[in-house]
Amino acid sequence: MNIASIEFETKSKKGRRKPHNIFFIMFCVRVLWHMVPMTVLVLLGSPHKNGYTAQLLEQCLSALPSSVHVDVINAFEAGIKPCTDCGYCKSKSGCKFNDFDEIDRLLRAADALIIASPIYNLSFPAPLKAVFDRTQQYYNARFSRGIKPVIQKPKKAAMLLTCGSNEEGEAELIRSQLKMMFTIMNTTLTAEAIWRGTDSDRERFKAQTFAQARMAAKLIM
Ligand SMILES: Cc1cc2nc3c(=O)[nH]c(=O)nc-3n(C[C@H](O)[C@H](O)[C@H](O)COP(=O)(O)O)c2cc1C
């Protein structure tokens, strides 16, 4: 029985549609909506396949519902060109370089975002910084071309970082950079896990940080 035939059967004798029909259709839409798998985009900034960042990310991904589809972009493999501030995106949509197109497509489609990266000199490793600098096209879409929102689908994001030092505060610059970029990406930073002391003190912080990474998976859903 399809929706059309249900509508037909639930019409009153006078041919008017009964009000509960609307609710039934809304119920069907809701059920169908939940059948579409959620997608998470991971932007990974570590050159080490089994490094500390990869381990932290693994904890987070293991706590996602099994139905979630995950795309991982490793910035060290993606080879995204740095932004050259050419001004293209001030008057046109996209970028004059097409190497960011796939990330743009995945970003727009994603329901949630995970940034997983080691800290390099208090910031992102250069290949991941290049990825973030290319989001300047969203900034210019918003402020030069008046598009709002630039990215339609709102999403929550988690920040998973590792750093050699066991000092607190190593992640402050990255947190500020992400929050600023997310304001034009319709994205909210809702969770974080920072594995400090990976150079020498990693076991001391490991269990607690892994638990935070698993919790982050829940907080972005
Ligand atoms: C170029 C470079 C810069 C780094 N800068 C910092 C830093 O500013 N603060 C810090 O705590 N650790 C720093 N580290 C250490 C890394 O953040 C740390 O080893 C990290 O856990 C490596 O993660 P991975 O195994 O996923 O690559 C730096 C490492 C490199 C290679």
The ligand as an SDF file (V2000), in Angstrom:
LIG
                    3D

 31 33  0  0  0  0  0  0  0  0999 V2000
   56.8600   19.7880   13.6790 C   0  0  0  0  0  0  0  0  0  0  0  0
   56.3260   19.3900   15.0190 C   0  0  0  0  0  0  0  0  0  0  0  0
   55.8770   20.3770   15.8790 C   0  0  0  0  0  0  0  0  0  0  0  0
   55.3600   20.0350   17.1320 C   0  0  0  0  0  0  0  0  0  0  0  0
   54.9000   21.0310   17.9460 N   0  0  0  0  0  0  0  0  0  0  0  0
   54.3760   20.7140   19.1380 C   0  0  0  0  0  0  0  0  0  0  0  0
   53.8620   21.7100   20.0050 C   0  0  0  0  0  0  0  0  0  0  0  0
   53.8170   22.8960   19.6980 O   0  0  0  0  0  0  0  0  0  0  0  0
   53.3820   21.3500   21.2130 N   0  0  0  0  0  0  0  0  0  0  0  0
   53.3810   20.0440   21.6290 C   0  0  0  0  0  0  0  0  0  0  0  0
   52.9420   19.7720   22.7220 O   0  0  0  0  0  0  0  0  0  0  0  0
   53.8090   19.0490   20.7970 N   0  0  0  0  0  0  0  0  0  0  0  0
   54.3010   19.3470   19.5770 C   0  0  0  0  0  0  0  0  0  0  0  0
   54.7460   18.3420   18.7360 N   0  0  0  0  0  0  0  0  0  0  0  0
   54.6090   16.9310   19.1570 C   0  0  0  0  0  0  0  0  0  0  0  0
   53.3640   16.2610   18.5180 C   0  0  0  0  0  0  0  0  0  0  0  0
   52.2210   17.0460   18.7050 O   0  0  0  0  0  0  0  0  0  0  0  0
   53.1160   14.8960   19.1510 C   0  0  0  0  0  0  0  0  0  0  0  0
   54.2390   14.0820   19.0070 O   0  0  0  0  0  0  0  0  0  0  0  0
   51.8860   14.2020   18.5660 C   0  0  0  0  0  0  0  0  0  0  0  0
   51.3070   13.3880   19.5360 O   0  0  0  0  0  0  0  0  0  0  0  0
   52.1780   13.3620   17.3130 C   0  0  0  0  0  0  0  0  0  0  0  0
   50.9900   12.7510   16.9010 O   0  0  0  0  0  0  0  0  0  0  0  0
   50.9300   11.5930   15.7910 P   0  0  0  0  0  0  0  0  0  0  0  0
   51.5800   10.3840   16.3830 O   0  0  0  0  0  0  0  0  0  0  0  0
   49.4990   11.3590   15.5230 O   0  0  0  0  0  0  0  0  0  0  0  0
   51.6210   12.1220   14.5740 O   0  0  0  0  0  0  0  0  0  0  0  0
   55.2890   18.6670   17.5110 C   0  0  0  0  0  0  0  0  0  0  0  0
   55.7400   17.6820   16.6250 C   0  0  0  0  0  0  0  0  0  0  0  0
   56.2640   18.0290   15.3990 C   0  0  0  0  0  0  0  0  0  0  0  0
   56.7150   16.9390   14.4710 C   0  0  0  0  0  0  0  0  0  0  0  0
  1  2  1  0
  2  3  1  0
  2 30  2  0
  3  4  2  0
  4  5  1  0
  4 28  1  0
  5  6  2  0
  6  7  1  0
  6 13  1  0
  7  8  2  0
  7  9  1  0
  9 10  1  0
 10 11  2  0
 10 12  1  0
 12 13  2  0
 13 14  1  0
 14 15  1  0
 14 28  1  0
 15 16  1  0
 16 17  1  0
 16 18  1  0
 18 19  1  0
 18 20  1  0
 20 21  1  0
 20 22  1  0
 22 23  1  0
 23 24  1  0
 24 25  2  0
 24 26  1  0
 24 27  1  0
 28 29  2  0
 29 30  1  0
 30 31  1  0
M  END
$$$$
